[in-house]
Amino acid sequence: MADASPSLDALRGEIDQIDGEIHALLMRRTQVSRRVARAKGKAPQPIRFAREVQVLRRLLDNHEGPLPGAVLVRIWREIFADSLSQQGPFSVAVLAADGLPSLTGLARDHFGVITPILEQGSAVRVVNAVAEGECGVGLLPPPESDSPDAWWRFLARDGAGVPRIIGRLPLAPAAAPSAPPGQSALVLSLAEPEPSGRDHSFLILEAGADLSRSAAKGLVEKAGLPVCDTVVRDEPSEERLLLMEISDYVGAADRRLAKLRSLDSERIRGCWLAGSYPLPFTEPALVDAKAAAGERTRES
C-alpha cells in the first residue's frame, strides 16, 4: 500500500504558503497602524503598556502546541514596536552608568530592534529625558533602600510633566535573553498608568523622620491599601520619604487615597501616586503552553 504521508517537498511548500499568509497579515496590520496614527491626529500618542500586556495575556491564554510562549511574546513585541514607530517617533532612555549593569539589553529585548535606545549616565538624566519629551519612556532599576541614588524621589510631585511608572521589565526572563540574569527595570513615561487587570502600584509618602517603616505600613493598610514592600529615604531636612509598593491597582480617584490622607495629617505631610505596573508573566506561560494551561486550571 502506498505511503499516504506528505512528502518533504509538500511540507516545505505548505510552510512557504503559511509564510506568505503571515507576511500578508503583517503588511495589513502595518497599514491599519498607519490609519490609527492618522485617526489620532498630529499630537504624539503615549505608549499604552498595560494595553500591550493585556493583548499578550490574551494570546498566551489561547496559546497551545509546542511553540514556546516566550517566542510568541518576542514576535509580538517586535510587532508592537513597529506599531509605535508607525504612529510617530519613539525612543527609550536607559541608565548606563559606570559601575552599574547597563539596561540597554533589557530595553532592546522588549522594545525591539528598530527602536532607538539612548544611554544616559545617570538616573536623573533618564527622568529628565522622559519629562522633557526627548524619549517616550525611560528604564531605571527598581528602587532599593540602600541605594544612594533614590531616583523615585523625583516622582514626588504633581503635574502633567512628572513621569510615572507604567511597567516593569522583563515580562519574563525567557523573553529577555540579552539581559543579565536577574536584571529588572521599571518603565517611566508621561503616559497615565492604566489598569491591566493584575497590577501593583507605587505610593510615595513624605513624613517626619519619626514615622517608622512599620508604622507607615500600618497606616497605609488601615486605609485598605495592601503593602508588599517599602523603600525608605531619609532627607537632610529631617523628613522621610517612603516608597510603598501596593499589591493592587491604585488610580488617582481611588477612595483609599483620600482615606489615607485623613488618617494622620500630622505625620503624613505629602502623598503621591508614583504609578503602577502590570504583573509579569509566570514562566510556565512562556515556556510550555500545556504547563500554562495546567497552572490556570490549578488557580481556578
C-alpha positions as CSV (number, residue, x, y, z in Angstrom):
1,M,0.0,0.0,0.0
2,A,1.4,3.4,-0.9
3,D,2.5,5.7,1.8
4,A,-0.1,8.5,2.3
5,S,2.3,10.7,4.3
6,P,3.1,14.0,2.6
7,S,6.5,14.4,1.0
8,L,9.2,16.7,2.3
9,D,8.7,18.9,-0.7
10,A,5.0,19.1,0.0
11,L,5.6,20.1,3.7
12,R,8.0,22.8,2.6
13,G,5.5,24.1,0.1
14,E,2.9,24.3,2.9
15,I,5.4,26.2,5.1
16,D,6.0,28.6,2.2
17,Q,2.3,29.2,1.8
18,I,1.9,29.9,5.6
19,D,4.9,32.3,5.5
20,G,3.2,34.2,2.6
21,E,-0.1,34.4,4.6
22,I,1.8,35.6,7.7
23,H,3.6,38.2,5.7
24,A,0.4,39.5,4.1
25,L,-1.2,39.8,7.5
26,L,1.8,41.7,8.9
27,M,1.6,44.2,6.0
28,R,-2.1,44.6,6.5
29,R,-1.6,45.2,10.2
30,T,1.0,47.9,9.5
31,Q,-1.4,49.7,7.2
32,V,-4.0,49.6,10.0
33,S,-1.4,51.0,12.4
34,R,-0.9,53.9,10.0
35,R,-4.6,54.5,9.8
36,V,-4.7,54.6,13.6
37,A,-2.0,57.2,13.6
38,R,-4.0,59.4,11.2
39,A,-7.1,59.0,13.3
40,K,-5.3,60.1,16.4
41,G,-4.1,63.3,14.7
42,K,-0.7,65.1,14.9
43,A,-0.3,65.1,18.7
44,P,2.2,62.4,19.8
45,Q,0.5,59.5,21.4
46,P,1.8,57.8,24.5
47,I,2.6,54.2,24.8
48,R,-0.1,52.0,26.4
49,F,1.9,49.5,28.3
50,A,-1.0,47.9,30.1
51,R,-2.9,47.5,26.9
52,E,0.0,45.7,25.3
53,V,0.3,43.3,28.3
54,Q,-3.5,42.6,28.0
55,V,-3.0,41.6,24.4
56,L,-0.1,39.3,25.3
57,R,-2.1,37.7,28.1
58,R,-4.9,37.0,25.8
59,L,-2.6,35.4,23.2
60,L,-0.9,33.3,25.9
61,D,-4.3,32.2,27.4
62,N,-5.3,30.9,23.9
63,H,-1.9,29.5,23.0
64,E,-1.4,25.8,22.6
65,G,1.1,23.5,20.9
66,P,4.9,23.2,21.0
67,L,5.7,26.8,20.1
68,P,7.1,28.3,23.4
69,G,5.2,31.3,24.7
70,A,8.4,33.2,25.0
71,V,8.8,33.1,21.2
72,L,5.2,34.3,20.8
73,V,5.9,37.3,23.1
74,R,9.1,38.2,21.3
75,I,7.3,38.2,17.9
76,W,4.5,40.4,19.2
77,R,6.9,42.7,21.0
78,E,8.5,43.4,17.6
79,I,5.1,44.0,16.1
80,F,4.2,46.4,18.9
81,A,7.4,48.3,18.3
82,D,6.6,48.7,14.6
83,S,3.1,50.0,15.5
84,L,4.7,52.6,17.8
85,S,7.1,53.7,15.0
86,Q,4.2,54.0,12.6
87,Q,2.5,56.4,14.9
88,G,5.4,58.8,15.4
89,P,9.0,59.0,16.7
90,F,9.6,56.8,19.7
91,S,12.8,56.2,21.7
92,V,13.9,54.7,25.0
93,A,16.2,56.3,27.6
94,V,18.1,53.8,29.7
95,L,20.6,54.0,32.6
96,A,24.1,53.0,31.6
97,A,26.2,54.5,34.4
98,D,29.8,53.5,35.3
99,G,29.8,50.6,37.7
100,L,26.2,49.6,37.0
101,P,24.9,46.9,34.6
102,S,23.5,48.6,31.5
103,L,19.8,48.3,30.9
104,T,20.3,48.5,27.1
105,G,19.9,44.8,26.5
106,L,16.7,44.7,28.5
107,A,15.3,47.6,26.6
108,R,16.3,46.1,23.2
109,D,14.6,42.8,24.1
110,H,11.3,44.5,25.0
111,F,11.1,47.4,22.6
112,G,12.5,45.7,19.5
113,V,15.3,46.0,17.0
114,I,14.1,49.3,15.3
115,T,13.6,51.4,18.5
116,P,16.4,53.9,19.2
117,I,17.9,53.3,22.6
118,L,19.6,56.4,24.3
119,E,22.0,55.5,27.1
120,Q,22.2,58.0,29.9
121,G,25.0,58.3,32.5
122,S,22.7,59.0,35.5
123,A,19.2,58.3,36.7
124,V,18.2,61.9,36.8
125,R,19.1,62.2,33.1
126,V,16.8,59.3,32.4
127,V,14.0,61.0,34.3
128,N,14.6,64.4,32.6
129,A,14.7,62.7,29.1
130,V,11.2,61.4,29.8
131,A,9.9,64.6,31.5
132,E,11.1,66.8,28.6
133,G,9.7,64.6,25.9
134,E,13.1,63.6,24.5
135,C,12.2,59.9,24.9
136,G,8.9,58.1,25.0
137,V,9.9,56.0,28.0
138,G,12.8,55.6,30.4
139,L,14.2,52.5,32.1
140,L,15.6,52.6,35.6
141,P,16.5,49.9,38.2
142,P,13.9,49.0,40.8
143,P,14.4,51.1,44.0
144,E,16.3,49.8,46.9
145,S,16.6,51.2,50.5
146,D,20.4,51.1,50.4
147,S,20.8,52.7,47.0
148,P,22.5,56.2,47.1
149,D,20.5,57.2,44.0
150,A,16.9,57.3,45.0
151,W,15.6,58.4,41.6
152,W,12.0,57.8,42.6
153,R,12.1,60.9,44.8
154,F,11.7,63.0,41.6
155,L,8.3,61.5,41.2
156,A,7.1,63.0,44.5
157,R,5.5,65.9,42.6
158,D,2.2,66.7,41.0
159,G,1.8,67.9,37.4
160,A,1.4,66.7,33.8
161,G,5.2,66.9,33.3
162,V,6.1,64.4,36.0
163,P,6.9,60.9,34.8
164,R,5.1,58.0,36.2
165,I,5.8,54.3,36.4
166,I,3.8,52.3,33.8
167,G,5.6,49.0,33.6
168,R,8.2,46.5,34.8
169,L,10.6,44.5,32.8
170,P,11.2,41.8,31.9
171,L,7.8,40.5,31.3
172,A,9.6,37.2,31.9
173,P,13.3,36.3,31.7
174,A,12.7,33.7,28.9
175,A,11.6,36.5,26.6
176,A,14.6,38.7,27.5
177,P,17.8,36.8,26.6
178,S,20.0,39.9,26.3
179,A,19.6,41.0,29.9
180,P,21.9,39.7,32.6
181,P,20.3,37.0,34.8
182,G,18.1,38.6,37.5
183,Q,18.1,42.1,36.0
184,S,14.9,44.1,36.1
185,A,13.8,47.6,35.5
186,L,10.8,49.9,35.9
187,V,9.4,51.8,32.9
188,L,8.7,55.5,33.2
189,S,6.5,57.6,30.9
190,L,4.4,60.7,30.8
191,A,1.5,58.5,29.9
192,E,-1.1,57.9,32.5
193,P,-0.8,54.4,34.1
194,E,-3.7,52.1,33.2
195,P,-5.0,49.0,34.9
196,S,-4.3,45.7,33.2
197,G,-6.4,43.5,35.5
198,R,-3.4,42.2,37.5
199,D,-1.2,45.1,38.8
200,H,0.9,46.6,41.5
201,S,1.2,50.3,42.3
202,F,3.7,52.7,43.9
203,L,2.8,55.3,46.5
204,I,5.3,57.9,47.9
205,L,4.7,59.3,51.4
206,E,6.5,62.3,52.9
207,A,6.6,62.1,56.6
208,G,8.6,63.1,59.7
209,A,11.7,61.1,60.5
210,D,9.9,59.6,63.5
211,L,7.5,57.7,61.3
212,S,8.9,54.2,61.2
213,R,8.6,51.8,58.2
214,S,6.2,49.5,60.2
215,A,4.0,52.5,61.4
216,A,3.7,53.8,57.8
217,K,2.8,50.3,56.6
218,G,0.1,50.2,59.3
219,L,-1.4,53.5,58.3
220,V,-1.5,52.6,54.6
221,E,-3.0,49.2,55.2
222,K,-5.6,50.8,57.6
223,A,-6.7,52.8,54.5
224,G,-7.3,49.5,52.7
225,L,-4.1,49.5,50.6
226,P,-2.1,46.2,50.9
227,V,1.6,46.9,51.2
228,C,4.1,44.3,49.8
229,D,7.3,46.3,50.0
230,T,8.7,49.6,51.4
231,V,11.8,51.6,50.5
232,V,12.9,54.5,52.8
233,R,15.0,57.6,52.1
234,D,15.8,59.9,54.9
235,E,16.2,63.6,53.8
236,P,18.7,66.1,55.4
237,S,15.7,68.2,56.4
238,E,14.8,65.5,59.0
239,E,12.0,64.4,56.7
240,R,11.5,60.9,55.4
241,L,10.3,59.7,52.0
242,L,8.8,56.2,51.8
243,L,8.1,54.4,48.6
244,M,5.5,51.8,49.2
245,E,4.6,49.1,46.7
246,I,0.9,48.2,46.8
247,S,-0.3,44.8,45.6
248,D,-3.3,46.3,43.8
249,Y,-4.0,48.9,41.1
250,V,-4.4,52.4,42.6
251,G,-5.7,55.2,40.4
252,A,-5.9,58.9,41.1
253,A,-9.5,58.8,42.1
254,D,-9.2,55.8,44.4
255,R,-11.1,56.5,47.6
256,R,-8.5,54.7,49.7
257,L,-6.0,57.6,49.0
258,A,-8.4,60.1,50.4
259,K,-8.9,57.9,53.5
260,L,-5.1,57.6,53.9
261,R,-4.6,61.4,53.8
262,S,-7.3,61.8,56.5
263,L,-5.8,59.2,58.9
264,D,-2.8,61.1,60.2
265,S,-2.3,64.5,58.6
266,E,0.4,65.5,61.1
267,R,2.7,62.6,60.3
268,I,1.8,62.2,56.6
269,R,2.8,65.5,55.1
270,G,2.6,64.5,51.4
271,C,1.2,61.7,49.4
272,W,1.8,61.0,45.7
273,L,1.0,58.2,43.3
274,A,4.2,57.2,41.5
275,G,2.5,54.8,39.0
276,S,1.7,51.2,38.6
277,Y,2.8,48.2,36.5
278,P,1.1,45.0,35.1
279,L,2.4,41.9,36.8
280,P,4.9,40.0,34.7
281,F,4.0,36.6,33.2
282,T,4.8,33.4,35.0
283,E,7.4,31.2,33.4
284,P,5.2,28.3,32.5
285,A,3.1,30.6,30.3
286,L,6.3,31.4,28.3
287,V,7.9,28.0,28.1
288,D,5.2,25.4,27.8
289,A,1.6,26.1,26.7
290,K,0.4,22.8,28.3
291,A,2.1,23.7,31.6
292,A,0.5,27.2,31.5
293,A,-2.9,25.7,30.9
294,G,-2.4,23.4,33.9
295,E,-1.4,26.3,36.0
296,R,-4.5,28.3,35.1
297,T,-6.6,25.2,36.0
298,R,-5.0,25.0,39.4
299,E,-5.5,28.7,40.1
300,S,-9.2,28.5,39.2
